[in-house]
Amino acid sequence: MFVLPLIYCSAFFAAIHALYKKREQGIFLFIIFGLPIYTISLSVAYMYGLEKLIPFFQVFKEISIVFFLLYAISQLKANNNWTSIDKLMLTFLCINILYALLPIGTYTFFERLLALKSLSFFPLVYFTGRLLQKDAIHLQQIYMLIGILTVVVGGVLFIEFLTYTHIQSVSGYASFNEHFFDQDPSGTYGLTWTFEIENGMKRFASLFSTPLELAAASLISLSAVAAMVTTSDNKIKLNAFTTLTLVASMFCISFALSRASLVSYCIMLYVYALLTKKKLLLQIIHTAALAAGAVLLLISFNNDFVDFIINSITFTNASSVGHLIEWANGFESMVKDPLGIGLGNAGRISGFSGYNVGGENQFIIIGVQTGIITAGIYIAMYIMVMRKALQLFKTQTGKIRRLALFIFLIKVGMLIPLFTSEAESYIYISYITWILTGLLMSMSSRLEPSIK
C-alpha cells in the first residue's frame, strides 16, 4: 500500500521537473497518475504515521497548476486572441473572489477561501490549458496515459470484486476522514454510505476516492477511447490496447453502480454513434436496450440489482428522494436570495459541518453560494464549450477534431452527474476536463476567423 503515496509524490515531482526542463506535457503526468489516487494516497500516508506531511501533500495539486499557469503566462504572446468563453471564465472567477473577500454569509474568511478553492479553482486549470503552447502537447500520448490509468484501475477493481473487499477498508480511509474532516465511519462496511446501495450491495471505487468519482472517470476513459480510435473520415480503428481500455471502462462503470454515470455512459455511446453515423452501432445499442428490458422482466423483482434499477427510475429510493429534497431546498434558497447567501453555505464545506443548503447539484451549489447570475455564467460556459467542440468536430481534421470529440463527449456525459453531485469536486475529472478544454480553445483561437 505504501507505494501509492510514493507514486503520488513521484508524479508531482516529475511534473515539476518537466516544467523546469520546459516540457509542458509534464503537467499531465501528475493529473493522470497523481490525482486519481489523491485521497487513497493521503489515507495510506496517515495510516503509516505521516500525518504531519499530509498538509504538504494536499497542496501539491494546486501548486502544480499555479506553477504551470505562471510559466504559461510568462510565455504569453501579445497577439493571443481572447474568446467569449475566456471572458466568462474570468468573470466567474472574479465574482467568486469578491464573495470570498466580502463578509457575506456565516463562515469565516479562511472557510470562505476554502470554499472559493472548491468552487472556483477550475478556471485556473482552464487558463493553464488555454495558455500552454499547443505544439508542445502530444494529445495521443495523453489519451494513451488515460487508457493505462483505466486498465490499472480496472485491474484493482477486479481484485476488489474477486475478494469482495473495498481497498479503502485496508488503506486507512475511514480513520483519515475522521481525523481530517471529522466524518465518522458510516454504512455497513465502516466507510461511508456511498460505498453501498440501499440494500447493502457493495459499490467499488478502486483507487478513486468514491464509487461516484470512479464512475465519472469511466466517462473520461470512454471519451479518450473515442478520440484514439476515430479517424477523420469517421472510421473506427480499434487495436488491442484501445479494446482493453474500453473493456476496463465498461467494467468500472458497471461495478461503481452510479445511476447518473451509467446512464451518461450509454448516452455517450449513442451520441458517438450519431456523430460518426455508425448505423451498426446504433442497431447494437437499440438491440441491447431491448434485450436489457426483456432481461429485467424475466428476472425476479426480489433481485437486489433489479430493485436498485426500478427504485432509481421511480425515484422511490432514499438516494433519489434525497436529491429531490436537496434540489428543492436549493431552489428555495435561490428564490429567497438570488444574489446568494455566501461562499461555504453549499457544497463540501457546509457538508462537513452538517449545515448544507441545496447540495448534490453543481448548478444549485453555485447558485446558492454566489447567486443565480454566477450559476447562469457557469451554464453559459458549459453550453458554449459544447457548441464550440461540436463545431470543431464537424469542420476540422486531425488532432483538433479528436480533441473536440473528446471534449464534446465528456461534456455530454457529465451533464447528468452535474445534476446529482458536486462534480467539480472530483479533482481528476475536473482537472483533466478543463485543462483540455482550455487547450481546445487555444487551438480554436488560432484558426482562421471565419471558422471561429
N, C-alpha and C positions, 0 to 999 in steps of 0.2 A: 504493500500500500504506500510505503514511503516514496516510491518512485513518482507518484502523482504530483506532490508539491515540487519535486525536483524538475519534472517536465514543465510545470507551470513557470517556475523561476527561470529555467533554461530558455524557454520560449520568449520570455520578456527580455532577457539579456541578449539573446540572439537578435531580436528586433532592434534593440538599442545599438548593438554592434553594427548591424546592417545600416542603420541611419548614419553612424559615424563614417562608414565607408561610402555614404551617399547612395545606398541601394534602397530605394523607396519601397521596393517589393517586400522588404523585411517586416513591415507592419502586419502583413497578412499571416506571417508565421505565428505571431502572438495571438491574433484574433482567432485563427482557426484551430490552433493547438493549445492555446493557453486559456482562452475564455470559456470554452465548453466545460473544462474541468475546474473552473474557478472555485466553486463552492465546496466540492468534494476535496480539493487540494487543501483548502483552508481548514476543513474539518479534520483531515488526516494530520495536518501540522499541529492542530490543537491537541489531538489525541496523543501525539508524540511529545507533548510538553513544550511546544514552540509558541506558546501564547503571546509572548512579547513581540514576536516577529510578524504576527498576523496583521496588525495595522499597516505595516510596511507593504506586505503582500497585497492588501486590499487596494492600495492606491496605484498599483502597477498599471491597471487598465486605463486609468485617467492620465497617468504620466506618459504612457506610450503615445496616446493620441495627442496630447499637448505638445510633446517634443516633435512629433512628425508634422503637426499643424504649423508650429513655429518655423520648422525647416521649410515647409511648403510656402509659407508667407515670404520667407527670405528669398525664395527663388521666383517670386511672383513677377510677371511681366506686366508692364503698364497697359498693354493692349488687350488684357483679358476682358472678354465680353460677359457682363453680368446679366443674368436672366431673371424673369419674374419669380421663379422658384427660389433663386438665391435671395432676392429681396424679402420674400415672405418668410424664409427661414431665419434671416437676420432679425426681422420684425418680431417673430415668435420668441426668439431668444431674448431680445431686449425687453419685451413686455414682462417675461418671467423674471428677468434680473431685477426689474423695477419692483415687482411684487416681493422679491426677496429682501430688497433694501428697505422698503417701507414697512412700518409696523402694522401690517394688516393680518388679522387672524389671531389665533390664540397661542401660536407657537413662538418659541424664542428665535433670535436671529440665527443661531447655529442650526437649529432644527429646520428653519426655512432654507438655509443654504443646502442642507442635506436633501430637502425636498426638491430644490432647484436642480441639483445634480441628477436626481432620479427622473425628473420630468423633462429636463431641457439640456441634457448633455449630448443628445443625438445630433443637434445642429453642428456641434464642433466636429463630430465624427463625419457628418456630411461634408463640411467645408474642408476637412482633411482630404477626402477623396476628390473633392471639387478642385483643389489646388495642386494635387500631386501631378507630376509630369506623366501624362498618359503613355508616352512612349517608353517609360521605364517600368511599366506594369505589364506583366505577362498573364493575361487573363486565363489562358488554357491551363497554366500551372496552378492558378487559384482554384479553378474547378476541380482539378485533379487532387489538390490538397483537401478540398471539401469531401471528395469521394473517399480518400484514405481515412479521413476522420469518420465518415459514415460507416465504413467497413469495420473499423476498430470498435466503434460504439455498438454496432450490431453484434460483434463478437462477444463483447462484455455482456450485452443483453441476453445472448444465447446461454451463457453460463448462468446468469441470474435465473433464466427460465428453467433450465435443467435442474438447478438446485432449489428453485422456488424461494430464493433468498435475495432481498434487496442488498446491493452492495453498500448502500447507505447505513445498513444495520451494523456493519463492521468497520465503518470509516470514521466513527465519532460524530456523525451528522447531528444526532439529537442533542448531544452534550454541547456541541458547538453553537447550535441555535439557542439553546437555553442560556448559555453563558453570555453570548454577544448580543442577542436580540430578545432575551427574556421570554422566549417561546417554550413553554412546557411541551414535552413529548405528548402526542395525541394520536388517536387512531388505534386500530387493532395491533399494529406492528411496531408501536413505540416510536414512530417518526412524525408524520403529520397526516391529516386526513386525505391529502391529495394523493397519497400512495395507495389508495384503495377506492373502489367504487362503493355504492351504497350497501351492497350485500356482502362486502368483505373481500371480494375478488381483488387480487393484487394488481396494481399498475406499476410498471417498471420505468425507471429513469435512466438506467445505465450510468454513464459518467456525468450526466447533467444534474442540475440542482433539483428538478422536479419532473414528473412524467409529462407535465404540460410543456415544459421547455424542450424536452426530448421530442415530443410530437411536433412542435413548431420547427425544430431543427430539421426534422424529416422533410418539411416543405422546402427548406433551403436545399437539401440534398436532391430532391426531385427537380428543382429548378436548375441545379448545376448539371444534372444528367441531361436534361433537355438542351442546355446550352452546348454541351460537349458533343452530342450526337446529331444535332440538326444542321444540315448543310444549307447553303444559300438558296438552293432550289427545293428546300423542304424535304429532302431525303433524310432518312434516319440511318446512321451508321453506328450500330452497336458493336462493341468488342467485349472481351472477357471482363475487363475492368469496369466499364460502364454498366454491364449487365449485373455484375456483383454489387456495385453501388446501388443500383435500382432495387435489387432484391433486399439488400440490407435496409434501405429506407422503408420498404414495404413492411419488413419485419418490425422495425422500430415503431412505425405508426400504428401497427396492429396491437402491440403489447403495451404501448403507452396509454391506450384506451382513453384518448381525449376526443370527445364528441366533435368539438369545433374543428380540430385539426384533421380528423379523419374525413369529415365532410369536405373540408377545404382541399385535401389531397385528391379526392375524387373529382372535385370541381376543376382543379388544376389540370388533371389528365384530360378532362372533357374540353376545357378551353384550349389546351395544346392541340388536341385533335382538330378542333375547329380552325385554329390559326394556321395549321400546316395542311389542312384539307385532307386529313387521313381518314378516308371513309371506312377502311377496315378497322381502324382503332375505334371509331365511333360505333361500329357494329358490335365490336367486342364489348365495349362499355355498356351498350344497351342490353346486350345478352346477359352480361354479368349482373346488371341491375335486376333484370327479370329473374335470373337464377337465384340471386340473394333473397328476393322477395318470396320465391317459392320455398326455399330452404327454411326461412323464418316461419312460414305457415306449417311446415311439416314438423318442425322441432317443438317439443313440449314447451308450453309457455311457463313452466316451472324452471326452465333453464335460466341460470344466472345471467348469462350474456344476453339472451333474448330479452329478459326483463330490463336489463340496462338500456337496450336499444328502444324498447317500447316506451319506457318511462321518460326517456330523453325526448322522443318525438312528441309525447303528450304533455311535456312539461309538468309531470307529476312527481318527479324525484326531487330529493332535498336540494341537490345542487342547482337544478334548473329553477326551482322556486326561489332559491337564494339569489340567483341572478336577477330575477324579476323584481324582487324586493329592493335590491341594491339599485337597480336602474330607476325604480320609482322614487326612491329617496334622493337620488342624484338629480333627477328632473325637477323634483320639488324644490331642491336647494337652488338650482339654476334659475327657476322661475322667480323665486323669492329674492335671490341675489344674483342678477345677471352679470355683474362685474366680478363675481367670485367671492369666496369667503377666506381666501388666503392660502398660501402655499403650506402643504403638510396636512390639510384637512381632508384629503382623499388620497388613496394610493398606499404606498408602502409605509411611509412614516406614521400615518394615522392608524394603519393596520396593525403595526407593532404596539401602539398604545391602546388599541381597542376602541377608539372613537372615530371609526371610519365613516365617511359620508359618501354614498354612491360609488363604491368601488366596483371592481370586476368589469370595467368597461373603459377602455383607454380614452375615448372621446368624452365621456362623462367625467372621468377623473380630471381631465384638463379643464373642462367647463366649470366644475365645482370649485376648483382652486383659483383659477385666474380668469374666469368668465367665458361667456359664450362667444365673444369676438376671438379670443385666443383659440378656442376649440374650432371655430369656423376657419381660422387660418390653417390649423393642422389638417382639417378635412380638405381644404382647398389645395394644400401642398400635395396631399396624397393623391387626389384626383388628377392634378396637373402632371405629376410624375407618371402615373399610369398612362395618361394620354400621350405624353411625350415618348414613353417607351414603346407604346403600340405603334405610333407614327414611325419611329426609327426602325422598328422591326419590319414594317411594310415597305419602307423606302430605301433601306441601306443593305449593304452586304458585309461579309467578313466579321471581324471581331465585335464591331459596334452593334451589329444585328444580333449576335449571340448574347451580348450583354443586355441588350434591350429585351430580348426574350426572357432572360434570367430575371430581370427586374420586374417585368410585367407579370410573369407567373407568380413571383413571390408576393407581389402586391395584391394580386387576386387571392392568393392563398391565405394571406394574413388578415383579410377583411373580417372573416368570422371570428378568429381569435381576438381581434381588437375589440369586438363587441362583448367578449366574455372574460377578458383578463386585462391586466396592465401589461400589454405585450412589449412595450418599450423597456420593461424591467428585465426582459430576457436578454442579457448583455450580449451573448454571442449572436443571436438573431438580429438585434438592433444594430450592433456594430457592423456586421458583415453586410447587412442590407443597405444601411445608409452610406457607408464608405463607397460601396459600389454604385449606389445611386448618384453620389457626388461625382464619381468618375465618369458615369454615363453622361451627366450634364456637362462635364468638361469636354468630353469628346463631341457632344452635340453642339456646343457653343462655338466650336472651331470649324463647323461645316459651313457651307455657303448659306448666306442669309435667307435664300429662297426656300430652304427646307427646315428652317428653324421652327 
